[in-house]
Amino acid sequence: MAKKRVAQAVTLAVSTIVHCAVIVMICYVFAFSYQLAYQVFSNPVCDEHATSYHTVVIHEGEDSRSVVQELEEKGVIEDWTIAYLRLQVSSYKGKLKPGTYQVTASMSLDSIFAVLSQDAKEE
């Protein structure tokens, strides 16, 4: 009888620990999802006080992923993955045009995409 009670107590303890671990993991997943969604849909600005412009060149046939990676390399945006996701869910998807553009880190993502989807001057 005592062994049965000990076994039940151990089973209950292990079950409780597993349930708590699952709840904690679910909370982490929701927190991560919220942060990702907030960053993608909040239209962030990299540096509000930036005044210097950066030249971005989009070549014929260049994919949007490499364009946003170039923006990150030049310091115009903070995270290319966030910018890429925002571009994929925006009205600018597939509308970036080849050309030479001037952008700054004080521009929002939507403003940058608006510039990159205009008819640009060739240099």
Order of alpha helices (4+ residues) and beta strands (2+ residues): alpha-beta-alpha-alpha-beta-alpha
